[in-house]
């Protein structure tokens, strides 16, 4: 979502700058040729702006509003986004390896489905934790099944060699 908003803001800013630059070039060309303003009556706009000083309350209010909007945009961009990738250890320090959260969730779900009788449910991947919900048969020892699921997931995670080993939480619900 953040990437989409960034691209839309960049597109709007780009179009505004192109429009403003084209307008400024047209107005400069008209003034250089001794003609009247093309689209913007800038002499009257300059006369209107000349009525206000920096110390007036209207000018200060508009300046503070623009400052707040700019600050909000800067802080919004500096706020760290949710990482989509989890780093992996590699044999070569010059190689950067990572796995996406979606791929890791599919791999964990596959590991859960490898345990007989257990059907994977929702898998949530956080920065430092993995939460797995699965469905188990009504009969049988739920602790043993939960332990088998945890072992299957832990085995997959060890093979992936994540840089930080996440906490694992498994919740089994019984089938009716």
C-alpha positions in Angstrom: 0.0 0.0 0.0 2.8 2.4 0.9 4.5 1.8 -2.4 1.3 2.7 -4.3 0.8 5.9 -2.3 4.5 6.8 -2.9 4.1 6.3 -6.6 0.9 8.3 -6.8 2.5 11.2 -4.8 5.5 11.1 -7.1 3.2 11.1 -10.2 1.2 14.1 -8.9 4.4 16.0 -7.9 5.9 15.3 -11.3 2.9 16.4 -13.2 2.6 19.6 -11.1 6.3 20.4 -11.7 6.0 19.8 -15.5 2.8 22.0 -15.6 4.4 24.8 -13.5 7.6 24.7 -15.6 5.7 24.9 -18.9 3.6 27.7 -17.5 6.7 29.7 -16.3 8.4 29.2 -19.7 5.2 30.4 -21.6 4.9 33.4 -19.3 8.6 34.4 -19.7 8.4 34.0 -23.4 5.2 36.2 -23.5 6.9 38.9 -21.3 10.0 38.8 -23.4 8.0 39.4 -26.5 6.1 42.3 -24.8 2.7 40.5 -24.8 0.1 40.2 -22.1 0.2 37.2 -19.7 -0.8 33.9 -21.3 -2.6 32.0 -18.6 -1.9 33.6 -15.3 -2.3 37.3 -14.7 0.9 37.4 -12.7 1.2 41.2 -12.5 -2.1 41.4 -10.5 -1.1 38.3 -8.5 2.2 40.1 -7.6 0.3 43.2 -6.6 -2.0 41.2 -4.4 0.9 39.4 -2.7 2.6 42.7 -2.2 -0.2 43.8 0.1 0.9 41.2 2.7 4.0 41.2 4.9 5.7 38.2 6.5 4.6 39.4 10.0 0.8 39.4 9.3 -1.3 36.6 10.8 -2.6 35.3 7.5 0.8 34.9 6.1 2.0 33.2 9.3 -1.0 30.9 9.3 -0.5 29.8 5.7 3.2 29.3 6.3 2.6 27.1 9.4 0.0 25.1 7.5 2.5 24.5 4.6 5.2 23.7 7.2 2.9 21.1 8.9 2.0 19.5 5.6 5.6 19.2 4.5 6.7 17.9 7.9 3.9 15.3 7.8 5.1 14.1 4.3 8.7 13.9 5.5 7.9 12.0 8.6 5.6 9.7 6.6 8.6 8.8 4.4 11.0 8.4 7.3 8.7 6.0 9.2 10.0 2.5 8.6 7.7 0.3 6.6 7.1 -3.3 7.4 9.8 -5.4 6.0 8.6 -7.8 3.3 11.8 -9.9 3.4 13.5 -11.8 6.2 17.3 -12.1 5.9 19.0 -15.5 5.6 22.6 -16.5 6.5 24.8 -17.1 3.6 28.2 -18.8 3.2 29.5 -15.8 1.2 29.4 -12.4 3.0 29.1 -10.6 -0.3 25.8 -12.4 -1.0 22.6 -10.9 0.4 20.0 -13.6 0.8 16.4 -13.2 2.0 13.0 -14.8 1.9 9.7 -13.1 1.5 7.1 -13.4 4.2 4.6 -14.9 1.8 7.1 -17.6 0.7 8.0 -18.4 4.3 4.3 -18.6 5.2 3.8 -21.1 2.3 6.8 -23.1 3.4 5.6 -23.2 7.0 2.1 -24.2 5.8 3.7 -27.0 3.7 5.6 -28.2 6.7 2.3 -28.3 8.7 0.5 -30.3 6.1 3.4 -32.8 6.2 2.3 -33.9 9.6 -0.3 -36.7 9.2 -3.8 -35.7 10.1 -3.1 -32.0 10.5 -4.4 -29.4 8.1 -2.7 -26.0 8.0 -4.7 -22.9 8.7 -3.6 -19.4 9.0 0.1 -18.6 9.2 1.2 -15.2 10.3 4.9 -14.2 9.9 6.1 -11.3 12.1 9.6 -9.9 12.5 10.5 -12.1 15.4 7.6 -14.6 15.6 5.6 -17.1 13.6 2.0 -17.9 14.6 0.5 -21.0 13.1 -3.2 -22.1 13.4 -3.9 -25.6 12.3 -6.7 -28.2 12.5 -6.2 -31.6 14.1 -8.4 -34.7 14.2 -10.7 -35.0 17.2 -9.1 -38.2 18.4 -5.4 -38.3 19.5 -3.0 -36.5 21.7 -3.1 -32.8 20.9 0.2 -32.2 22.8 2.0 -34.8 20.7 0.5 -33.4 17.5 1.5 -29.9 18.4 5.0 -31.1 19.2 5.2 -32.8 15.8 4.0 -29.7 14.0 6.5 -27.6 15.9 9.3 -30.0 15.0 8.3 -30.0 11.3 8.3 -26.2 11.2 11.6 -26.0 13.2 13.2 -28.4 10.7 12.1 -26.2 7.8 13.4 -23.1 9.5 16.8 -24.7 10.3 17.2 -25.6 6.6 16.4 -22.0 5.6 18.9 -20.6 8.1 17.2 -17.4 9.0 19.5 -14.8 10.4 17.3 -14.4 13.5 15.3 -17.5 14.6 11.7 -16.5 15.2 9.6 -17.5 18.2 7.1 -20.2 17.2 3.5 -20.4 18.4 1.3 -23.3 17.3 -2.4 -23.4 18.0 -4.3 -26.6 17.2 -8.0 -26.7 17.0 -10.0 -29.9 16.9 -12.2 -31.1 14.0 -15.7 -31.9 14.9 
